[in-house]
């Protein structure tokens, strides 16, 4: 999250609201959160996290996630781009928001 979406979220947040910040792909093509006066006035908390913060829970999460996939509780989107030659354009498209879900480049068939 970031850029325009983060600015919009901050604008409508309640005082003492909290934002969990994960993923920074948007910052590669957009400006940051903009005027941080709202963060100050509303006394908001923005806290970054990564998967590395919770590696000890990976086995438990993996088992639960596989169950959710099997049961259809989680459905994921996937875009497959064929060929290494198409990878540079796929990366540009990814950064510009052309895909949702997981994007992979298939090297062979």
Secondary structure, 3 states (H helix, E strand, C coil): CCHHHHHHHHHHCCCCCEEEECCCHHHHCCCCCCCCHHHHHHCCEEEECCHHHHHHHHHHHHHHHHHHHHHCCCCCCEEEEECHHHHHHHHHHHHCCCCCCEEEEECCC
